[in-house]
């Protein structure tokens, strides 16, 4: 069983920055893709950013140029650097990984990000 534990959420003012981290219990080389999703109240969960095993990244249009996803294979962590935060970025953020082969997905428990003055 794969375990993912997110950290780094909190309350930040508009224009501020936060860095989310996801500690993964298994080597990152086990996964074809790693990503961050978010879910705001009353809305569906949506993709924020994804990082493939080949090193490619993809971002949702609302966060392009502001968020950066990256990994540390030595520490088995996937992080999301969020800059120039806006109130509309307020959501619970979830870490996700997809395995090679059977494409199993695993999720973290989520971390709350609130952008408010």
Helices and strands as residue ranges (DSSP letters): E 4-7, E 10-12, E 18-24, G 28-30, E 31-39, E 46-52, E 57-59, G 61-63, E 67-72, E 77-82, G 87-89, E 91-99, E 105-107, E 111-115
